[in-house]
């Protein structure tokens, strides 16, 4: 973790609440192909400290990490990038 904080860090994007965990956001490594062509929406996953090294979400899905300055779990989920229900249940 960087000791330098700035507008790019997740800490400056949202104030930390004591006693809560911070999660990095990851996206499915391989998006599923839609039968109508193109790719299906990529699901967002919560990634903890151990997942940073292993490249795995809390639900153990393989993920690609997203920039924490641009993505916050679970605030950035939408219909184009839905949240993983298992990760959401594990972070509540």
Backbone as CSV, one residue per row, in Angstrom:
resi,resn,N_x,N_y,N_z,CA_x,CA_y,CA_z,C_x,C_y,C_z
1,UNK,0.837,-1.170,0.000,0.000,0.000,0.000,0.883,1.235,0.000
2,UNK,0.511,2.211,-0.785,1.286,3.430,-0.896,1.119,4.298,0.345
3,UNK,2.198,4.958,0.740,2.108,5.878,1.874,1.750,7.280,1.411
4,UNK,1.743,7.511,0.105,1.398,8.814,-0.450,-0.070,8.804,-0.831
5,UNK,-0.835,9.739,-0.272,-2.260,9.797,-0.563,-2.532,11.009,-1.445
6,UNK,-3.475,10.898,-2.298,-3.843,11.993,-3.183,-5.188,11.726,-3.809
7,UNK,-5.564,12.481,-4.837,-6.881,12.301,-5.457,-7.041,10.948,-6.133
8,UNK,-5.919,10.248,-6.384,-5.977,8.936,-7.024,-6.231,7.809,-6.038
9,UNK,-6.104,8.052,-4.744,-6.248,6.985,-3.758,-7.701,6.823,-3.328
10,UNK,-8.060,5.592,-3.001,-9.427,5.304,-2.559,-9.743,6.024,-1.260
11,UNK,-8.738,6.255,-0.426,-8.966,6.922,0.853,-9.436,8.358,0.663
12,UNK,-8.980,9.013,-0.385,-9.400,10.394,-0.599,-10.736,10.469,-1.322
13,UNK,-11.157,9.370,-1.921,-12.427,9.376,-2.647,-13.609,9.297,-1.699
14,UNK,-13.446,8.600,-0.595,-14.524,8.410,0.362,-13.900,8.303,1.743
15,UNK,-14.421,9.038,2.723,-13.806,8.957,4.051,-13.945,7.563,4.645
16,UNK,-12.888,7.109,5.283,-12.905,5.789,5.916,-13.726,5.844,7.196
17,UNK,-14.524,4.838,7.398,-15.317,4.720,8.609,-14.621,3.711,9.502
18,UNK,-14.274,4.098,10.739,-13.575,3.155,11.616,-14.371,1.868,11.795
19,UNK,-13.672,0.734,11.759,-14.322,-0.557,11.972,-14.877,-1.192,10.713
20,UNK,-14.727,-0.539,9.564,-15.213,-1.142,8.333,-14.039,-1.581,7.484
21,UNK,-14.254,-2.628,6.701,-13.211,-3.126,5.809,-13.254,-2.364,4.498
22,UNK,-12.106,-2.260,3.867,-12.029,-1.654,2.543,-11.861,-2.770,1.531
23,UNK,-12.539,-2.633,0.431,-12.487,-3.646,-0.607,-12.026,-3.002,-1.897
24,UNK,-11.186,-3.696,-2.620,-10.807,-3.293,-3.963,-11.816,-3.940,-4.901
25,UNK,-12.006,-3.350,-6.066,-12.980,-3.867,-7.019,-12.253,-4.590,-8.144
26,UNK,-12.793,-5.746,-8.502,-12.279,-6.510,-9.629,-13.421,-6.848,-10.574
27,UNK,-13.080,-7.238,-11.770,-14.072,-7.604,-12.779,-13.727,-8.999,-13.294
28,UNK,-14.750,-9.731,-13.746,-14.536,-11.079,-14.279,-13.384,-11.078,-15.276
29,UNK,-12.510,-12.079,-15.178,-11.373,-12.172,-16.092,-11.869,-12.381,-17.521
30,UNK,-12.767,-13.306,-17.706,-13.296,-13.587,-19.045,-14.796,-13.333,-19.052
31,UNK,-15.220,-12.342,-19.805,-16.651,-12.053,-19.915,-17.303,-13.141,-20.769
32,UNK,-18.460,-13.576,-20.345,-19.187,-14.602,-21.082,-19.724,-14.036,-22.390
33,UNK,-19.695,-14.854,-23.428,-20.215,-14.426,-24.730,-21.726,-14.546,-24.746
34,UNK,-22.371,-13.535,-25.278,-23.828,-13.535,-25.408,-24.208,-14.325,-26.655
35,UNK,-25.344,-15.044,-26.628,-25.762,-15.773,-27.829,-26.118,-14.841,-28.984
36,UNK,-26.330,-13.565,-28.705,-26.696,-12.586,-29.733,-25.488,-11.805,-30.224
37,UNK,-24.304,-12.218,-29.836,-23.084,-11.523,-30.235,-22.612,-10.581,-29.143
38,UNK,-21.375,-10.243,-29.177,-20.814,-9.353,-28.157,-20.600,-10.084,-26.846
39,UNK,-20.325,-9.324,-25.812,-20.099,-9.920,-24.494,-21.194,-9.500,-23.538
40,UNK,-21.446,-10.336,-22.570,-22.416,-10.026,-21.517,-21.778,-9.007,-20.568
41,UNK,-22.592,-8.322,-19.775,-22.013,-7.372,-18.815,-21.029,-8.071,-17.883
42,UNK,-19.937,-7.390,-17.582,-18.943,-7.931,-16.659,-19.394,-7.681,-15.236
43,UNK,-19.329,-8.703,-14.424,-19.764,-8.609,-13.032,-18.635,-8.046,-12.179
44,UNK,-18.981,-7.107,-11.277,-18.016,-6.543,-10.348,-17.919,-7.425,-9.113
45,UNK,-16.706,-7.586,-8.606,-16.446,-8.420,-7.440,-15.675,-7.627,-6.389
46,UNK,-15.869,-7.996,-5.125,-15.084,-7.434,-4.026,-13.808,-8.250,-3.891
47,UNK,-12.685,-7.555,-3.731,-11.388,-8.215,-3.595,-10.761,-7.747,-2.291
48,UNK,-10.418,-8.692,-1.427,-9.768,-8.373,-0.158,-8.259,-8.417,-0.302
49,UNK,-7.566,-8.298,0.824,-6.101,-8.280,0.813,-5.506,-9.537,0.186
50,UNK,-6.017,-10.708,0.548,-5.478,-11.958,0.004,-5.740,-12.064,-1.497
51,UNK,-6.834,-11.507,-1.958,-7.175,-11.560,-3.377,-6.294,-10.694,-4.244
52,UNK,-5.640,-9.703,-3.645,-4.736,-8.854,-4.418,-3.575,-9.662,-4.971
53,UNK,-3.071,-10.585,-4.180,-1.944,-11.417,-4.600,-2.430,-12.559,-5.485
54,UNK,-3.524,-13.185,-5.094,-4.021,-14.369,-5.797,-4.832,-14.033,-7.046
55,UNK,-5.296,-12.775,-7.180,-6.143,-12.420,-8.316,-7.520,-13.045,-8.216
56,UNK,-8.009,-13.179,-6.981,-9.307,-13.816,-6.732,-10.191,-12.899,-5.905
57,UNK,-11.483,-12.932,-6.208,-12.475,-12.183,-5.445,-12.825,-12.953,-4.176
58,UNK,-13.643,-12.348,-3.322,-14.091,-13.038,-2.110,-14.845,-14.319,-2.439
59,UNK,-15.551,-14.330,-3.558,-16.293,-15.528,-3.978,-15.393,-16.529,-4.695
60,UNK,-14.083,-16.227,-4.752,-13.043,-17.054,-5.360,-13.041,-17.039,-6.883
61,UNK,-13.812,-16.159,-7.505,-13.786,-16.016,-8.959,-12.481,-15.333,-9.371
62,UNK,-11.868,-15.754,-10.480,-10.674,-15.057,-10.964,-11.066,-13.677,-11.481
63,UNK,-10.313,-12.653,-11.084,-10.667,-11.278,-11.451,-9.454,-10.507,-11.940
64,UNK,-9.753,-9.449,-12.676,-8.779,-8.432,-13.032,-9.097,-7.231,-12.168
65,UNK,-8.103,-6.707,-11.472,-8.337,-5.579,-10.576,-8.599,-4.305,-11.368
66,UNK,-9.504,-3.484,-10.843,-9.809,-2.190,-11.438,-9.139,-1.092,-10.618
67,UNK,-8.966,0.053,-11.207,-8.304,1.186,-10.555,-9.125,1.646,-9.350
68,UNK,-8.577,1.570,-8.122,-9.338,1.971,-6.936,-9.653,3.462,-6.892
69,UNK,-8.981,4.265,-7.697,-9.311,5.690,-7.762,-10.601,5.915,-8.541
70,UNK,-10.985,4.946,-9.365,-12.176,5.097,-10.198,-13.330,4.190,-9.778
71,UNK,-13.042,3.127,-9.053,-14.049,2.130,-8.697,-14.078,1.916,-7.192
72,UNK,-15.284,1.913,-6.612,-15.469,1.679,-5.181,-16.519,0.587,-4.997
73,UNK,-16.211,-0.382,-4.165,-17.175,-1.459,-3.858,-18.058,-1.026,-2.719
74,UNK,-19.364,-1.189,-2.765,-20.236,-1.650,-3.836,-20.898,-0.491,-4.590
75,UNK,-20.415,0.720,-4.363,-21.085,1.916,-4.885,-21.170,2.003,-6.399
76,UNK,-20.258,1.378,-7.126,-20.194,1.565,-8.570,-20.885,0.475,-9.387
77,UNK,-21.662,-0.376,-8.757,-22.405,-1.379,-9.510,-23.593,-0.753,-10.228
78,UNK,-23.874,-1.214,-11.435,-25.047,-0.756,-12.196,-25.460,-1.872,-13.150
79,UNK,-26.398,-1.607,-14.043,-26.863,-2.687,-14.920,-25.816,-3.094,-15.950
80,UNK,-24.892,-2.195,-16.297,-23.818,-2.562,-17.215,-22.718,-3.356,-16.510
81,UNK,-22.534,-3.101,-15.233,-21.554,-3.820,-14.416,-22.221,-4.220,-13.110
82,UNK,-23.039,-5.284,-13.135,-23.761,-5.692,-11.922,-22.814,-6.242,-10.861
83,UNK,-23.248,-6.149,-9.612,-22.462,-6.664,-8.495,-22.620,-8.171,-8.379
84,UNK,-21.570,-8.830,-7.958,-21.626,-10.258,-7.651,-22.424,-10.417,-6.351
85,UNK,-23.454,-11.230,-6.390,-24.313,-11.415,-5.229,-23.575,-12.081,-4.068
86,UNK,-22.679,-13.002,-4.382,-21.935,-13.688,-3.322,-20.989,-12.702,-2.637
87,UNK,-20.254,-11.906,-3.403,-19.357,-10.913,-2.819,-20.148,-9.885,-2.008
88,UNK,-21.310,-9.493,-2.502,-22.137,-8.529,-1.777,-22.582,-9.098,-0.432
89,UNK,-22.978,-10.358,-0.418,-23.405,-11.000,0.836,-22.240,-11.121,1.812
90,UNK,-21.043,-11.380,1.307,-19.874,-11.538,2.167,-19.346,-10.206,2.705
91,UNK,-19.718,-9.095,2.094,-19.218,-7.796,2.545,-20.241,-7.005,3.326
92,UNK,-21.429,-7.539,3.511,-22.474,-6.810,4.275,-22.197,-6.861,5.758
